[in-house]
Amino acid sequence: MVVELYLDLLSQPCRSVYIFAKKNNIPFEFKHVELLKGEHLSEEFYKVNLLRKVHALKDGNFTLAESIAILLYLSRKFNTPDHWYPSDVQKRARVDEYLSWQHTAIRAQGCNFYRTKVLMPLLVGKPFPAERLERAVEDLKSTMKQFEEKFLQDKPFIVGNEISLADLVAIVELMQVTGWDVFEGRPKLTEWRHRVEEAIGKELFREAHEVMLNGWLALPEEQGLPPTPKP
């Protein structure tokens, strides 16, 4: 049976689910829920996800929310290659460790930087105070340092020599950071990004990020507003 995936590729967790399903030839129907139109708040979507958030999965009468839960469900149901979520108990624990950490680390700090640098200036029509942006930059820098030293270290991927769900979840979050190139000056991180892109497939990687890379996450100055301070 084809599963239904309710996604909007403006969302980084949605992109991780989309990439994983496409890369592993999982049969699915892409149900586009447009966040900017508020379709996730509709009564129709409420029947699929009581939390009124994309992402969501529907498999027959079974529904599931939250991207990490969806990724794990798909990996188990469709018996995807072992490297994504290893059967080795210690390697799997490393994936779990990263997935547990990232919610309040890379995801939280990346979203905070985007809100401070891009979103709030667009909403209020002027840049946020420079000290707020500097604080957001320093928090994100600290998190990136932790990511490199704790999780990536000197390995090709987070869990060794092959890509896993940890790498997939990490890359979509880092690609979302707009207004500051988090890869600049970080050769180890840049090399990791290239390996992840190659493992996913550059065409699929570009497809999933097309809306974002084509300017949806435009900076305030690109929207005709005063530029924000340089980080």
C-alpha positions as CSV (number, residue, x, y, z in Angstrom):
1,M,0.0,0.0,0.0
2,V,1.3,3.5,-0.9
3,V,1.7,5.7,2.2
4,E,0.6,9.3,2.1
5,L,3.2,11.9,3.2
6,Y,1.9,15.3,4.2
7,L,4.8,17.7,3.6
8,D,5.9,21.2,2.7
9,L,9.5,21.4,1.4
10,L,9.9,24.8,2.9
11,S,10.3,22.9,6.2
12,Q,13.6,21.2,6.8
13,P,12.2,18.1,8.6
14,C,9.8,17.6,5.8
15,R,12.8,17.6,3.4
16,S,14.4,14.9,5.4
17,V,11.3,12.7,5.1
18,Y,11.0,13.5,1.4
19,I,14.7,12.7,0.6
20,F,14.6,9.5,2.6
21,A,11.4,8.2,0.9
22,K,12.7,9.1,-2.6
23,K,16.2,7.8,-2.0
24,N,14.9,4.4,-0.8
25,N,12.2,4.1,-3.5
26,I,9.4,4.0,-0.9
27,P,6.1,4.2,-2.6
28,F,4.3,7.3,-1.4
29,E,1.8,10.0,-2.4
30,F,3.1,13.5,-1.8
31,K,0.3,15.5,-0.1
32,H,1.4,19.2,-0.3
33,V,0.3,21.1,2.8
34,E,1.2,24.8,2.2
35,L,2.3,26.3,5.4
36,L,2.2,29.9,4.1
37,K,-1.5,29.4,3.3
38,G,-2.2,28.0,6.7
39,E,-3.4,24.7,5.3
40,H,-1.9,22.8,8.3
41,L,-4.6,24.6,10.4
42,S,-7.5,23.3,8.2
43,E,-10.2,20.9,9.5
44,E,-9.2,18.5,6.7
45,F,-5.6,18.3,7.9
46,Y,-6.7,18.1,11.5
47,K,-8.2,14.7,10.7
48,V,-4.7,13.5,9.8
49,N,-2.7,15.2,12.5
50,L,-4.3,16.5,15.6
51,L,-1.2,18.6,16.3
52,R,-1.9,20.6,13.1
53,K,1.7,20.4,12.1
54,V,3.4,19.1,9.0
55,H,4.9,16.6,8.7
56,A,2.5,13.7,8.9
57,L,2.1,10.2,7.5
58,K,-1.0,8.2,6.7
59,D,-0.7,4.5,6.1
60,G,-4.2,3.1,5.7
61,N,-6.0,3.9,8.9
62,F,-2.7,4.5,10.7
63,T,-1.5,8.1,11.1
64,L,1.8,9.4,12.5
65,A,3.2,12.8,13.3
66,E,6.8,14.1,13.9
67,S,9.6,13.6,11.3
68,I,11.9,11.5,13.5
69,A,9.1,9.0,14.2
70,I,8.1,9.0,10.5
71,L,11.7,8.3,9.4
72,L,12.0,5.4,11.9
73,Y,8.7,4.0,10.8
74,L,9.6,4.1,7.1
75,S,13.0,2.6,7.8
76,R,11.4,-0.4,9.6
77,K,8.3,-0.9,7.5
78,F,10.2,-0.8,4.2
79,N,13.4,-2.5,5.5
80,T,15.7,0.1,4.1
81,P,19.5,-0.5,3.9
82,D,21.0,-1.0,7.3
83,H,23.3,2.0,7.3
84,W,20.4,4.4,7.7
85,Y,19.4,3.0,11.1
86,P,22.0,0.3,11.9
87,S,21.1,-3.0,13.5
88,D,24.4,-2.9,15.4
89,V,23.2,-1.7,18.8
90,Q,26.1,0.7,19.4
91,K,25.8,2.3,16.0
92,R,22.1,2.6,16.4
93,A,22.7,4.3,19.8
94,R,24.9,6.8,18.1
95,V,22.1,7.7,15.6
96,D,19.7,7.9,18.5
97,E,22.1,10.1,20.5
98,Y,22.3,12.6,17.6
99,L,18.6,12.6,17.0
100,S,17.9,13.2,20.7
101,W,20.5,16.1,20.8
102,Q,19.6,18.0,17.7
103,H,16.2,19.2,18.7
104,T,17.5,21.6,21.3
105,A,20.8,22.2,19.5
106,I,21.3,22.6,15.8
107,R,17.5,22.8,15.1
108,A,16.8,25.3,17.9
109,Q,19.8,27.5,17.3
110,G,19.4,27.5,13.5
111,C,15.8,28.5,13.8
112,N,16.6,31.2,16.4
113,F,19.3,32.6,14.0
114,Y,16.8,32.6,11.1
115,R,14.1,34.3,13.1
116,T,16.5,37.0,14.3
117,K,18.3,37.5,11.0
118,V,15.4,37.1,8.5
119,L,11.9,36.5,9.8
120,M,11.4,39.1,12.5
121,P,13.0,41.9,10.4
122,L,10.6,41.0,7.6
123,L,7.6,41.2,10.0
124,V,8.5,44.4,11.8
125,G,10.1,46.1,8.7
126,K,13.5,46.8,10.3
127,P,16.5,44.9,11.4
128,F,16.7,43.5,15.0
129,P,19.2,45.1,17.3
130,A,22.8,44.1,16.5
131,E,23.3,42.6,19.9
132,R,20.4,40.2,19.4
133,L,21.9,39.0,16.2
134,E,25.4,38.7,17.7
135,R,24.0,36.6,20.5
136,A,22.3,34.3,18.0
137,V,25.5,34.0,16.0
138,E,27.5,33.1,19.0
139,D,25.0,30.5,20.1
140,L,25.0,28.9,16.7
141,K,28.8,28.9,16.5
142,S,29.0,27.1,19.8
143,T,26.5,24.5,18.6
144,M,28.5,24.0,15.4
145,K,31.6,23.5,17.4
146,Q,29.9,20.8,19.5
147,F,28.6,19.1,16.3
148,E,32.1,18.9,14.9
149,E,33.9,17.8,18.0
150,K,31.3,15.5,19.5
151,F,29.4,14.0,16.6
152,L,31.5,14.3,13.4
153,Q,35.0,14.2,14.9
154,D,37.3,12.8,12.1
155,K,34.8,10.3,10.7
156,P,33.3,10.5,7.1
157,F,29.8,10.5,8.6
158,I,28.3,10.8,12.0
159,V,28.2,7.0,12.5
160,G,31.3,6.0,10.7
161,N,31.8,5.3,7.0
162,E,28.2,5.5,5.7
163,I,25.4,7.9,5.8
164,S,22.7,7.5,8.4
165,L,19.5,9.2,9.5
166,A,21.7,11.4,11.7
167,D,23.5,12.9,8.7
168,L,20.2,13.4,6.8
169,V,18.6,15.2,9.7
170,A,21.7,17.3,10.3
171,I,22.2,18.5,6.7
172,V,18.6,19.7,6.1
173,E,18.9,21.9,9.3
174,L,22.3,23.4,8.3
175,M,21.0,24.1,4.8
176,Q,18.2,26.1,6.3
177,V,20.5,28.7,8.0
178,T,20.2,31.8,5.8
179,G,22.4,35.0,6.0
180,W,25.5,33.2,7.3
181,D,27.4,30.4,5.6
182,V,27.9,27.9,8.4
183,F,30.3,25.9,6.2
184,E,32.7,28.8,5.5
185,G,36.0,28.4,7.3
186,R,35.0,24.8,8.4
187,P,36.8,22.5,5.9
188,K,35.8,19.4,7.9
189,L,32.2,20.3,7.8
190,T,32.3,21.3,4.2
191,E,33.8,18.0,3.2
192,W,31.1,16.2,5.2
193,R,28.4,18.2,3.4
194,H,29.8,17.1,0.0
195,R,29.9,13.5,1.1
196,V,26.3,13.7,2.3
197,E,25.2,15.3,-1.0
198,E,27.0,12.5,-2.9
199,A,25.4,9.8,-0.8
200,I,21.9,11.3,-1.2
201,G,22.5,12.1,-4.9
202,K,23.1,15.6,-6.0
203,E,20.0,15.7,-8.2
204,L,17.7,14.6,-5.4
205,F,19.4,16.9,-2.9
206,R,18.9,19.9,-5.3
207,E,15.2,18.8,-5.9
208,A,14.4,18.8,-2.2
209,H,16.1,22.1,-1.6
210,E,14.9,23.8,-4.8
211,V,12.3,26.1,-3.2
212,M,14.8,27.2,-0.5
213,L,17.7,27.7,-2.9
214,N,15.6,29.7,-5.3
215,G,15.1,32.5,-2.8
216,W,12.2,31.7,-0.6
217,L,14.5,32.3,2.4
218,A,15.4,35.7,1.1
219,L,17.3,38.1,3.4
220,P,15.5,41.4,4.4
221,E,17.8,43.4,2.1
222,E,16.6,41.2,-0.8
223,Q,13.1,42.1,0.2
224,G,13.8,45.8,0.0
225,L,14.3,46.3,3.7
226,P,17.4,47.8,5.4
227,P,20.2,45.2,5.7
228,T,20.8,43.5,9.0
229,P,24.3,43.7,10.6
230,K,26.9,41.3,9.3
231,P,27.6,38.4,11.6
